């Protein structure tokens, strides 16, 4: 969670952060759904084992 806190802190108002994960989304989704992160979240499934999480401020 410390990494996402840092990303949220330094992300420009119109910035985008993209995280590519190679695992099931239910493991990472709780990290991105933290109420402290006042950003929009988009989850894109690329394949059975590839997910893109993008945060836009």
HELIX and SHEET records of a PDB file:
HELIX    1   1 UNK A    2  UNK A   10  1                                   9    
HELIX    2   2 UNK A   25  UNK A   32  1                                   8    
SHEET    1   A 3 UNK A  16  UNK A  21  0                                        
SHEET    2   A 3 UNK A  50  UNK A  56 -1                                        
SHEET    3   A 3 UNK A  40  UNK A  47 -1                                        
END                                                                             
